Amino acid sequence: MEEFAGVQQKTSGCFRILEVDYYKAAGAGELAHCLNKNYHHIIIDFGEIAETSLVECARCERKVMVGSLSEWQAEAFLEAAGRSVKRKMSWSYAAAFGSEETRREWEKAFGHSCLRIPASADAFAVTRTDMDFFELFLR
């Protein structure tokens, strides 16, 4: 990501894009470092959801599960969401792909809303649609 974005500013395993610091393959040491800095938010990407990821998330103030409702990826997202709902953890859910019908069925099955993440042709451009989504999602 850093090479693609043409990152100029890079220090101690961290690079910055649009006023956001990224730590590549970070672990407990980097998290402790971030907790001691003056960040407004710390976002941790656990990658593919696994049982250990759900346990790690239990300590988080806000938990967000992002998945895909496309035909070939929906099963894993539905399974992980089902485990989090069963545990009564407070999660927010969002999906990047998939049909609107599948998203509505998901909401009916789990009794939680699953917001649709707007598609973007440019990962580094922020549109009014993106801002509207995040205003709603971060409430």
N, C-alpha and C positions, 0 to 999 in steps of 0.2 A: 504494500500500500504506500509506503513512504517513497519508494522509487517512482511509482506511477504518479504520485502527487507532486513530484519534483521538490521534495522537502529539502530546505536549506538549513533549518535550525534543528540540530540533533545533539543531544547530550545524554550521557549516562543511560543508554538503552531506551531513551525516550525521544520521540519526535513530535513536532507540533504542526497541526494543520488547522487553519481558521480558529486560532485561540483555544484549541483543544489539544491536550497532551495525550499521547498514545504510548503505552508500554507494551512492547511486543513480547509475547510468551512470559508474561509476568507471573510471579509467584507470591508467596507470603511476605517476602522481604520488600517487594515493590508495593504491595498493599499497605504494609506498615509505614513505608515512606510516604505514600499518598495520604494516609490518615493523619500524618503529622504536618502536612502542608495545608494551605488555605483553600482547598477545592470546595466548590459549592456542591458538586455531585461527583460520585465515583460510580462508574458503570463497569461491571465485570461481565465479560462474555465467557461463559463456561463452555462454549462450543456445543457439541452435541449433548443433549440432555441425557443424563444418566441418574441413577439413584443417588450417587454421591453428590451430584450437582444440586439436587433438590434439598439434601440435608445441609449443604453449605449455604444455600439461600435462606435457610431458616433464621439466620442472624441478621439478615438485611432488613432495613427499615421499609423499603419498597421493593416488591418483587414483580418483575415483568417477564412474561414468557412470550417470545416472538417465534412464530412458526410459519409454516406454509400449509395452506389448505388445497394445494394442487394435488391432483389424483395420486401421484407417485410419492408424495411426501406427507400427506394428511395423516396417515395411520400413526406415524411416530409422534406427531404433534398431539393428536387426540389421546394417545396413550399417556404421554407425559402430562397433559392437562388433566386427565382423569385422575392420575396419581396425586397431583397437587390439590384438586378439589376434594378428593377423599380424605386427605390429611387436614382439611379445613384451614389451609394456609391462605393468607390474603394475597392474591395475585391479581395482576392486570394482564390481559391477553390481547395480542395483536397478530394479525396475519398479513403477510406480504402478497400472497398469491392465492388463487383458487376462485371458485365461483361464488357469487353472492348467495346462491341457494345453499351451498355447503356451509358457508359462514352462519346463515340463519339456523340451519340444522344443528350446528355446533352450539350456538347460544341456547337453543331449546334443550338440548341434551344435558348441558352443564349448568344451566341457570345463571350464567355469567355472560357479560357482553364481550365480544371479540371484535375489536376495531380493525378496520381495513387500513393498512399502511398504503398511502398513495404511491403509485408507480412513478419513477423518476428516470428520465433518460440520462441525466447528469448527476452523479453521486455528490458532486461538490457544488451544486446549485440549490438554493433554497427558494421555493416558490411560495406564494400566498396559500396554496393548497396544503403544502407541507406545514406551514405555520399554523393553519387552522387545525390540522390533525394533532400537532403537538400541544396546542392550547387545550384541546379536548382531552387528550391522552394523559397529560400531566396534572390534571385537576385532582 
